[in-house]
Amino acid sequence: MKRIIAFLLILLLIPCTVGAEVLRRTNEESGYIAVIEDGASLLKDGDYDDVLNTMMGITDYCNAGLYTYGGSSTEYVENKVEAWANKVFTGHCTIFIIDMATRQLLVWSSDDMMKTMTRAKGYTITDNVYTYASDKDYKGCVLTAFNQMHRVLMGENVTGPMRYISNALLALIAAILLAYLFISARMEQEVKVHMPDIITATAGAGAVIAAKTLSRKIVHNSSSGSGGGFRSGGGGFRSGGGGFHSGGGFGGGGFHGGGGGGFHGGGGGHGF
């Protein structure tokens, strides 16, 4: 009988310790929680503890969530994560989601957290980690994402690949500009060296022309009369009409999930 009871207890404990998809840990000081729901089973059993330990740094500031979706629905990832957030949290949270149906990564935050974890930060973070997901290194993807999310909450700056490219382009432009200024200065100096000869030659030619002009005789015939004519030119009026050009563009960044009740939020993401 004891063996049967022990066997039944083992069966009950197996789902809780092996292949668990929903895990929760509480920050005793702040009261915030870290929750993992690995619906897509992207992490190995030994990965969950490392991920939870990393997420606990975020719980000093707000609730933290990891949600992986492995279903077939291609609904907007923002709608999925907002529905999940309202099911798990009461607000004040930031979440990292991997949506296998749409192949999207997203850093999503409740409205009250978006002052710090902005859409732009979400775009930057997912831009930094999407290559991990593309290589199926989901643990590396998740750990890097939460580390950078933690840095943002601490007030640190997180830069993306485009930032480094922009800095390189600025350095190249500065080098080209300096080279142009240097060459222009050399050319100007060479022109100044030859200017005295040009000025001397021009002055001499001007003196000869002036002498010839002064040697001309002007004869006035006192008996001749001259009449003055009047010429009037009328001015036309030309009017040009201005054209009106109006173009409207709409660009949207991030997303505010819809739905009634609960809390809302938004974030920035990247495909993989």
C-alpha positions, 0 to 999 in steps of 0.5 A: 500500500505504501508503495502504491501511495509513493508511486501516486505521489511521484506521478503527481509531482512529475508535472510540477518538476519536469517540463513545467510550462507555468512558473512563478516566483515572488520578490519578497521585498517589492511584492512583484512577481516573475511569471513564465508561461512557456506554451511553445516549450522553447526552453529546456527544463534546466533553463527555467531557473536561470531565466527566473533569476534574471527576471527577478532583477526586474521585479524590483521595479514591476512584475515581469513575464515571459510568454511563449505562444505555440498555438496556430492563431495568427492574431496580432501578437500585441493582442495575445500578450495583452490578454495574457497580461490581464490574466496573470497580472493586475497591472504594472508589468513588462513582458517579453513574448516569443510568438511562434505562430507569427514569428515575432518577438515583442517587449510589451509593457503596461501603460504606466511602465511605458514611460520607462520601457518605451516602444523605442526601447522595445524595438532596440531590445528585440533588434538586439536579440532576434538573431538568437531566436533565428538560430533557435537559441531561445535561452540566449534570446530570453536572457539577453532580452531580460538583461537589457530590459533590466538595464533600461529600468535601472536608467542605463542606455541600451543601444542597437546595431543601427546606433553603431552603424550611424556612428560609423557613417558620421565618422566617415562623413567627418573624415570626408569633410576634413579632407575637403577643407584641407584641400580647399585651404591648399588651393586657396593658398596657391591662388593667393601666391599668383594673385600679385602678378595678376593684379599688376598686369591688370593694373597696367592694362587699366592705365593704358586704357585710361590714357587712351580714353583721356586723349580723345577729343570731344567736339560740340556743335553749338549751332546744332539742336537736339530734340528730346523724345519721349518713350513710354513703355507699358508694363503688363500684368502677369499673375501666376496662380499657386498650386496646392499640394496636400499629402497625408501619411500615416505611420504607426509605431508599436501597438495599443491592444484593444479589448474591454476591461483590464489594463492596456499597454504597448511595445516594440517588436521584431520578426525572426 
